[in-house]
Amino acid sequence: METAATILLVIVSIALIVVVVLQSGRSAGLSGAITGGAEQLFGKQKARGMEAVLSRMTVILAALFFLLAIAVAYFI
């Protein structure tokens, strides 16, 4: 079980890296990082198409990564 969880963790981590690298930058600089989240929260810049798919995949893969990392740490 430990080996399977470790292999799955490696696969998920590589997929997460690929998905994050494929995403385009939202805005440049620190000010864009602060205001970008607020704009997205209130719906000014809704993601559409491939950006929406990549965004959802990032959230799913990140949650799966954390769960698998906890599972691997528990088995060791």
Secondary structure, DSSP 8 states (H G I E B T S, - for coil): -HHHHHHHHHHHHHHHHHHHHHS----SHHHHHHHHHHHHHTTSS---THHHHHHHHHHHHHHHHHHHHHHHHHH-
